[in-house]
Amino acid sequence: MKKTTFLLALLFICISSRAEEARIPYIANTPQEAYEIPQLLQQHHVKYHTLTYCNWKEYPYKPFAQFAMAYTPSAIIIAYRAKEYDIRAQYTQDQDPVFKDACMEFFIQPADDSIYYNFECNCLGYILMQAGTTTRPRDEASQAILKNIKRWTSISREQIRQAGKKATSWEVALIIPYTSFYMHHIHSLAGKNVRANVYKCGGTKQYTHYVSWSPIKTPKPNFHTPEYFGQMTFIAP
């Protein structure tokens, strides 16, 4: 009986910690503006994925966080949803340390090499973006690259100030053109399997959190772990 219980527990651990997989659908038209994305994804019945993994017991707080993603002839489009207590938004420039704010992040390794890109976006739509390997320092994206990433957010600084410490919902949407992958020459993702992960992080001291879509097995919080990325399959049209 004890042996059976142990085997069942081991099986549960293996199943619960395996890398996630997602199928990313194709949409034939790239939206002109990022505010169109949530409705466009709804029209095409694109699934929202929930971030469920609190990978470090020192940080048990798990806010509601979801993402939905599709790709078009010229871009990846992403919509984020989140709800958290004591929402924080201090940074108002691209390449600021927005991961300290209420933040959603998309890390992707688009080719068969060791280079991956991190797109870190706070609730106000400001982005920290880098590219390279896990070797530091990573290469920061230029302002020209960042300027071409269109963003939409559902919340303003004034709304955040008025929210205080109560639970607050917010959304952000991004249009990430293929030209953003400036260390590669990507013209299409159709039919490709790529490795990626999505994260929710930030928060004040009481609500500091590090939540991921695909699980991570490191001793301390670290999202720069391509070995733990999940798999995204971009469905050919």
Buried (B, 14 or more C-beta within 10 A) or exposed (E): EEEEEEEEEEEEEEEEBEBBEBEBBBBEEBBEEBBBBBEBBEEEEBBEBEBBBBBBEEBEBBBBBBBBBBBBBBBBBBBBBBBBBBBBBBBEEBBBEBBBBBBBBBBBBBBEEEBBBBBBBBBBBBBBBBBBBEEEEBBBBEEEBBEBBBBBBBBEEEBBEEBEEEEBEBBBBBBBBBBBBBBBEBEBBEEBEBBBBBBBBBBBEEBBBBBBBBBBEEEEBEBBBBEBBBBBBBBEE
